[in-house]
């Protein structure tokens, strides 16, 4: 989408034009669903997040200043909506501070034999705290101090959950690699 097309869509959405809102939704829905599904365990949760996020998009588009791309702005809303949706659940799962963990040496993982969908499924199988922090750090690119602030946890807890997520993913990939090659 060109900058001019994006500006026109934003302008019409600010006016409340339903046809343009539908166009915007159709343009970004699948891409944002892919973001939302990484933060959930069930498809229905991701659909709820998308619905809530797009309501926020249409409600707040009047405040969109076009400092960034429309897609990036919408993605931030989807991520924040997913975090709000998961925040209360995170406290149900134990989180260990990085100071309480012992690090095992990491090795290179060969993940090329797995499809994108398989890798996303592995991430979605992580415990909720690990899943959320892995997504924020490894995929969305947030720093641990930003994650700590967003989730109201310590930076050490963010680091430990990320470390635990990597460890669990490594175990899963190694296990599944053995199954693929018939060594199990």
Secondary structure, DSSP 4 states (H G I P E B T S, - for coil): --HHHHHHHHHHHHTT-HHHHHHHHHHHHHHHHHHHHTT-SSHHHHHHHHHHHHHHHHHHGGG---SS-HHHHHHHHHHHHHHHHHHHHHTTS----GGG--PPPP-----TTS-HHHHHHHHHTS-HHHHHHHIIIIIS---HHHHHHHHTS-HHHHHHHHHHHHHHHHHHHHHHHHHHTT--
